[in-house]
Amino acid sequence: MRGGTPAGHPSAGPYDAEGEREGEPVKITVVGAGYVGLSNAILHAYRHDVVLLELDQVRVDLINRGHSPIQDSDVENALSSGQLRLRATTHASEAYRGSDFVVIATPTNYDAATNLFDTSSVEFVAAAALEAEPGVAVVIKSTIPVGFTDDLRARHPGATIFFSPEFLREGLALHDNLYPSRVVVGEESEAGRRFAALMVEGAASTDVPVLTMTSAEAEALKLFANTYLALRVAYFNELDTYAAIRGLDSAKIIEGVGLDPRIGTHYNNPSFGYGGYCLPKDTKQLLANYADVPQNLIAAVVDANTTRKDFIAFDILARKPQVVGVYRLVMKAGSDNFRSSSVQGVMKRVKAKGVEVIVYEPSLEQDEFFHSEVVRDLEEFKRRSDVIVSNRRAGELDDVAEKIYTRDIYGRD
């Protein structure tokens, strides 16, 4: 496991947020077996009884057999270690019964029609959990609009409901929970402190900053944190666009900019736009939350992603390809998740100009993706493509280097 922590984790440090020894085991129910839910379930299952509630029976069976349904080597190692007090189920009544905490980690996709997150799954789970176990503390890990938790509390008077954001990377989710940059809990009551203690107790690092605040403040913190990351990606992407149009070397400019210690050389690799699951929707949600607040920058961050994809598509089409091959839909190295990846936006723009697009994506089971053929044989894919679009360089494309279109400089995110 990265960071030197063995799969059978509880190492040195079962301490709570105040530095005291851990208390009695609790029952924790985690709802949703995506990378957030699964990494949280594993974090707590080293010391506590955890039930993972998931609709997908295939995922449930994989987890109960000790296999990971997501691409994350740390998760795979932990599940196969035999050290976890974790079981997965599709049965809600069994999952909620006797729980001290219900942790909600269901998807909250952005709805362009309403300009808001679709929080229906969070609302449904909270209501079902409180009906089954009225005294349970409901902890929301799903990203939500500012003010959502207060609205949900108003619908469930007397219930303990609070938001605790995650700051996880796909493919590194468990690692980031074991070595967190901070633990944030949007609740300043005893229940909030208990949950913060559980997060610290599960971590492998022993010097974790703990921040407690209102849920609205925690909701804002999550959206602002992700929007800053999107802003940084957008900045270096626009630098790269400028350099490409002017015939300049992006790498030399980026290196010189980053040597200023106030800026740094991290998170500076050009891409086709900020993507993945969180950044596109979180920036739009923050902008929607700004409806009655003066702003320019947040709107610019959202607009910059569209502008970058427009440029990338234009630059690809300038090569006059008959067939464009899209190599991998994923955004991040080490991830199998391609929800809202920016390369999909590039792909749609190229197709709109009448150019044939084929896709190589091992994670796809279907034969077509948005009416584009999915080619499963890599050699056939390379042969048929005039231009191969790849967000990040890959060694298996080295033999067709002359066909590759990428803005990748450093081979990392």
Secondary structure as UniProt FT lines:
FT   HELIX           2..4
FT   TURN            7..8
FT   TURN            17..18
FT   STRAND          27..31
FT   HELIX           35..45
FT   TURN            46..47
FT   STRAND          49..53
FT   HELIX           57..64
FT   TURN            65..66
FT   HELIX           73..79
FT   TURN            80..81
FT   STRAND          86..89
FT   HELIX           92..96
FT   TURN            97..98
FT   STRAND          101..104
FT   STRAND          110..111
FT   TURN            112..115
FT   STRAND          116..117
FT   HELIX           120..132
FT   TURN            134..135
FT   STRAND          137..140
FT   TURN            146..147
FT   HELIX           148..155
FT   TURN            157..158
FT   STRAND          160..163
FT   TURN            170..171
FT   HELIX           173..178
FT   STRAND          183..185
FT   HELIX           190..202
FT   STRAND          210..212
FT   HELIX           215..246
FT   HELIX           250..258
FT   TURN            261..263
FT   TURN            276..277
FT   HELIX           278..289
FT   TURN            290..292
FT   HELIX           297..317
FT   TURN            318..319
FT   STRAND          323..327
FT   TURN            333..334
FT   TURN            339..340
FT   HELIX           342..352
FT   TURN            353..354
FT   STRAND          356..360
FT   TURN            362..363
FT   STRAND          368..369
FT   TURN            370..371
FT   STRAND          372..374
FT   HELIX           378..384
FT   STRAND          387..389
FT   HELIX           395..403
FT   STRAND          404..405
//
